[in-house]
């Protein structure tokens, strides 16, 4: 396995004609197609990527699935689904390269109750398929949902360094609870979107590396930087990790090796 392997574990693809949910958090006025994604990856020496379902389009997963079908060797994806989805639909999506479900809870007035039978059955189906749950929440909400997810047996992938409360950072309740979840053996964290989290982001990454080790961390760009377009070149996300993680062996693991196993089963 090449030490310079790079897998981007969090990207988005969308087009302007895709239907938006009511009152979306973002309303991009441009497209970022899967062809544009592949061109971006190639230009930066990134071999593979994982498409993260984005909340503005709800459970309209059609374009993501089409992208996975077009690039079965290089792409995997997460989708947004209602918890009532049946096993047969999940199996069909699995054959297309879907490997997880994103919970689009950030920005809601209150968190949904994921202890209901519908959600517990949902998570069991995901666990049976070897999928992961990708919670999209503020860091201080992680303690409210991680116990239920852990009890379900499903794998968990937390994005954007856990989005800790900037006032307390690595000492925040959410960040500390995320570290405990990693210790339980089924939780990974995306070292991603440092640009969204301010100058403390490098400290978060180093603390995660110190406590969790590189085999629980995956790098991601968050391309095309929705809400921050034009401010952060793709290369800057690679440079940021290189500057934040000193050891080349750790960087190699985070840039690609951990993601290769987690998302592509290799």
Backbone torsions as a table, in degrees:
resi	resn	phi	psi	omega
1	UNK	NA	128.9	-177.0
2	UNK	-68.1	137.6	179.2
3	UNK	-69.9	-19.2	-178.6
4	UNK	-96.1	12.8	177.3
5	UNK	-58.9	133.5	176.2
6	UNK	-128.6	130.4	175.0
7	UNK	-127.3	121.4	-179.7
8	UNK	-86.7	111.3	-170.7
9	UNK	-88.7	7.5	-179.5
10	UNK	-159.9	97.0	174.9
11	UNK	-132.5	165.5	177.2
12	UNK	-126.1	146.7	170.5
13	UNK	-131.3	143.3	-178.1
14	UNK	-167.9	164.9	175.7
15	UNK	-131.1	158.3	-175.6
16	UNK	-67.9	-18.5	-178.3
17	UNK	-94.5	6.1	176.2
18	UNK	-74.7	141.7	-178.3
19	UNK	-71.0	130.2	177.9
20	UNK	-91.3	150.6	173.4
21	UNK	-71.2	168.9	174.8
22	UNK	-67.1	134.6	176.7
23	UNK	52.2	56.8	-179.6
24	UNK	-69.3	156.9	178.0
25	UNK	-68.1	-35.5	179.3
26	UNK	-133.9	149.2	175.9
27	UNK	-132.5	75.9	-178.1
28	UNK	-57.3	134.7	-179.7
29	UNK	-99.3	26.6	-178.6
30	UNK	-147.5	165.3	175.3
31	UNK	-102.4	148.2	166.5
32	UNK	-131.3	93.9	-172.2
33	UNK	-79.5	167.4	179.1
34	UNK	-70.1	-25.3	173.8
35	UNK	-67.1	-40.4	175.5
36	UNK	-64.3	-37.5	176.9
37	UNK	-60.7	-48.3	-178.1
38	UNK	-62.3	-39.0	177.0
39	UNK	-62.2	-41.0	178.6
40	UNK	-64.7	-45.0	179.0
41	UNK	-60.2	-47.7	-178.1
42	UNK	-61.0	-37.9	-177.7
43	UNK	-67.6	-19.3	-176.3
44	UNK	-117.9	13.5	176.0
45	UNK	68.6	30.1	179.8
46	UNK	-100.7	121.9	-170.7
47	UNK	-78.4	-40.0	-173.5
48	UNK	-141.5	170.6	179.4
49	UNK	-154.3	163.0	177.5
50	UNK	-123.3	119.3	178.9
51	UNK	-80.4	125.7	176.8
52	UNK	-98.3	126.4	175.7
53	UNK	-57.2	138.1	-178.4
54	UNK	-109.6	137.0	-171.4
55	UNK	-62.1	-28.6	-178.5
56	UNK	-59.3	-21.7	-177.1
57	UNK	-107.2	8.1	174.8
58	UNK	50.5	-136.2	-177.4
59	UNK	-93.0	23.2	169.1
60	UNK	-81.3	89.2	-175.5
61	UNK	-98.6	5.1	-171.0
62	UNK	-57.3	-44.9	-175.6
63	UNK	-70.6	-38.2	176.1
64	UNK	-59.5	-46.5	-178.7
65	UNK	-65.1	-37.7	176.9
66	UNK	-62.4	-38.5	178.1
67	UNK	-65.1	-41.6	178.7
68	UNK	-63.5	-40.6	178.8
69	UNK	-65.1	-33.6	-178.4
70	UNK	-74.4	-25.7	-176.6
71	UNK	-134.1	63.9	-173.4
72	UNK	-64.9	-25.0	-179.9
73	UNK	-83.0	-26.6	-169.5
74	UNK	-110.6	-15.6	-175.3
75	UNK	-122.7	144.7	165.7
76	UNK	-130.1	170.2	-176.6
77	UNK	-155.3	160.2	168.7
78	UNK	-112.2	157.0	-179.0
79	UNK	-131.3	164.7	172.1
80	UNK	-105.6	128.3	-175.4
81	UNK	-137.0	153.3	168.5
82	UNK	-74.9	145.0	-176.8
83	UNK	-65.7	-11.8	-179.5
84	UNK	-85.8	2.1	-179.4
85	UNK	-57.5	143.0	-176.1
86	UNK	-90.9	164.6	-176.2
87	UNK	-60.6	-36.1	-176.5
88	UNK	-66.6	-39.4	177.2
89	UNK	-65.7	-40.6	178.2
90	UNK	-62.5	-43.0	-179.7
91	UNK	-63.1	-38.8	179.1
92	UNK	-64.9	-41.7	178.7
93	UNK	-67.6	-35.2	178.5
94	UNK	-59.7	-39.4	179.2
95	UNK	-66.0	-20.8	179.7
96	UNK	-88.5	-9.1	-179.7
97	UNK	110.7	8.2	174.6
98	UNK	-76.2	133.1	-176.1
99	UNK	-126.6	0.7	-178.3
100	UNK	-169.7	173.1	-179.8
101	UNK	-126.2	132.5	176.4
102	UNK	-96.2	134.5	177.5
103	UNK	-96.8	107.1	-172.4
104	UNK	-86.0	66.1	-171.5
105	UNK	-97.3	-10.1	-176.5
106	UNK	-65.9	137.8	177.7
107	UNK	84.8	-4.6	178.2
108	UNK	-75.6	150.9	178.7
109	UNK	-59.1	-32.6	176.4
110	UNK	-152.7	156.1	-179.5
111	UNK	-74.8	140.9	171.7
112	UNK	-61.3	154.9	177.3
113	UNK	-82.4	104.8	-178.0
114	UNK	-92.4	11.8	175.0
115	UNK	-93.2	-0.6	-179.8
116	UNK	-68.4	163.4	177.9
117	UNK	-58.8	-41.7	-178.1
118	UNK	-57.0	-46.6	-179.6
119	UNK	-71.3	-39.5	-179.7
120	UNK	-64.3	-39.8	176.4
121	UNK	-66.3	-39.6	177.9
122	UNK	-57.9	-51.1	-178.2
123	UNK	-64.9	-34.9	177.4
124	UNK	-63.6	-42.4	178.1
125	UNK	-62.2	-41.5	178.3
126	UNK	-63.6	-42.2	178.8
127	UNK	-63.1	-41.5	-179.5
128	UNK	-62.4	-30.3	-179.5
129	UNK	-88.0	-5.7	-178.0
130	UNK	79.4	15.5	178.1
131	UNK	-79.9	172.4	174.3
132	UNK	-121.0	162.5	172.7
133	UNK	-106.4	132.3	-175.7
134	UNK	-115.1	90.6	-177.5
135	UNK	-71.8	129.3	177.5
136	UNK	-109.1	85.5	-175.1
137	UNK	-140.5	162.7	169.7
138	UNK	-68.0	152.2	-175.6
139	UNK	-56.0	-35.7	-176.8
140	UNK	-75.6	-6.4	174.2
141	UNK	-92.5	-10.9	-178.7
142	UNK	-58.1	-42.4	178.9
143	UNK	-61.4	-20.0	-178.4
144	UNK	-81.3	-22.8	-175.9
145	UNK	-117.1	-23.6	-176.4
146	UNK	-61.5	-40.7	179.9
147	UNK	-57.4	-41.8	179.7
148	UNK	-67.4	-42.8	178.7
149	UNK	-63.2	-42.8	179.2
150	UNK	-62.0	-42.2	-178.5
151	UNK	-67.2	-23.4	-177.0
152	UNK	-75.3	-20.6	-178.1
153	UNK	90.1	-0.4	-178.5
154	UNK	-81.8	151.9	171.6
155	UNK	-71.6	153.4	-175.6
156	UNK	-130.0	133.1	174.8
157	UNK	-127.7	113.6	-177.9
158	UNK	-94.8	131.6	-176.6
159	UNK	-93.4	167.1	169.1
160	UNK	51.2	47.9	174.1
161	UNK	59.5	18.3	179.8
162	UNK	84.6	0.6	179.4
163	UNK	45.5	55.4	-176.6
164	UNK	-65.2	154.3	174.1
165	UNK	-59.0	119.6	-175.7
166	UNK	-63.0	-19.9	-179.6
167	UNK	-72.8	-31.5	-178.5
168	UNK	-118.7	-11.8	171.3
169	UNK	54.8	-126.7	-176.0
170	UNK	-67.0	-13.4	177.7
171	UNK	-94.8	3.2	-179.5
172	UNK	-71.0	155.0	-178.9
173	UNK	-61.5	-40.1	-178.4
174	UNK	-65.2	-43.7	-179.4
175	UNK	-65.3	-43.4	-179.7
176	UNK	-66.4	-36.3	178.7
177	UNK	-68.9	-35.1	176.8
178	UNK	-63.8	-41.0	178.1
179	UNK	-61.8	-40.0	178.2
180	UNK	-65.9	-35.0	178.3
181	UNK	-65.5	-39.4	177.7
182	UNK	-59.4	-40.5	-179.0
183	UNK	-61.9	-24.5	-179.3
184	UNK	-74.8	-13.6	168.8
185	UNK	101.0	-1.2	-178.7
186	UNK	-127.2	19.5	-177.0
187	UNK	-122.8	135.3	175.4
188	UNK	-123.3	161.4	-179.4
189	UNK	-131.8	137.7	175.9
190	UNK	-86.5	122.3	172.9
191	UNK	-84.0	84.1	-169.0
192	UNK	-143.5	161.1	172.9
193	UNK	55.4	36.9	175.2
194	UNK	-56.0	-31.1	-179.1
195	UNK	-64.4	-23.8	179.2
196	UNK	-80.9	-16.9	-168.4
197	UNK	-108.2	-2.3	175.7
198	UNK	84.7	-173.4	-174.3
199	UNK	-64.0	-17.7	178.7
200	UNK	-73.8	-12.1	-173.1
201	UNK	-57.4	-39.6	179.1
202	UNK	-63.2	-35.8	177.1
203	UNK	-65.3	-39.4	177.8
204	UNK	-61.6	-44.2	-178.5
205	UNK	-62.8	-44.0	-178.4
206	UNK	-67.3	-36.6	178.2
207	UNK	-69.0	-39.9	175.2
208	UNK	-60.4	-44.6	179.8
209	UNK	-63.3	-41.1	-178.8
210	UNK	-63.4	-42.4	-174.0
211	UNK	-87.4	-43.1	-171.1
212	UNK	-95.6	-28.1	-175.2
213	UNK	83.2	161.1	-174.0
214	UNK	-70.5	-17.8	-177.7
215	UNK	-79.5	2.1	174.3
216	UNK	-116.2	9.2	-176.0
217	UNK	-123.9	140.3	175.8
218	UNK	-129.4	143.4	178.6
219	UNK	-85.9	150.0	175.1
220	UNK	-156.1	152.1	-177.3
221	UNK	-91.4	-34.4	-169.7
222	UNK	73.4	18.9	177.9
223	UNK	-59.7	137.7	11.1
224	UNK	-96.7	31.3	170.8
225	UNK	64.1	53.6	-176.4
226	UNK	-58.2	129.2	-177.6
227	UNK	88.6	-12.3	-179.9
228	UNK	-133.7	29.5	-174.8
229	UNK	-58.9	141.1	175.7
230	UNK	78.9	-3.1	-177.0
231	UNK	-98.8	-22.1	-173.4
232	UNK	-134.7	102.5	176.2
233	UNK	-59.6	147.7	-180.0
234	UNK	-52.8	-43.0	-177.6
235	UNK	-58.8	-29.0	-178.7
236	UNK	-63.6	-28.4	179.6
237	UNK	-73.1	-30.4	174.7
238	UNK	-72.7	-45.2	-179.5
239	UNK	-62.2	-37.2	-178.4
240	UNK	-61.4	-44.6	179.2
241	UNK	-67.9	-39.9	179.1
242	UNK	-58.8	-40.4	-180.0
243	UNK	-75.7	-29.3	-175.2
244	UNK	-83.1	-27.6	-176.3
245	UNK	-116.7	113.2	-170.9
246	UNK	-75.9	-38.2	-171.7
247	UNK	-79.8	123.8	-179.1
248	UNK	-59.5	-35.5	179.6
249	UNK	-66.3	-40.1	177.0
250	UNK	-65.2	-42.4	179.4
251	UNK	-61.8	-42.1	179.6
252	UNK	-60.3	-40.9	179.2
253	UNK	-65.0	-45.3	-175.6
254	UNK	-72.9	-38.7	-178.8
255	UNK	-65.6	-32.6	-173.8
256	UNK	-153.0	-39.6	-169.4
257	UNK	-66.1	-41.9	179.2
258	UNK	-65.1	-43.0	-179.7
259	UNK	-66.5	-34.9	179.0
260	UNK	-58.6	-42.5	179.7
261	UNK	-75.4	-43.3	-175.5
262	UNK	-66.9	-45.2	-172.1
263	UNK	-99.9	-31.2	-174.4
264	UNK	-110.8	-2.0	175.8
265	UNK	63.8	26.7	-176.9
266	UNK	-111.2	NA	NA
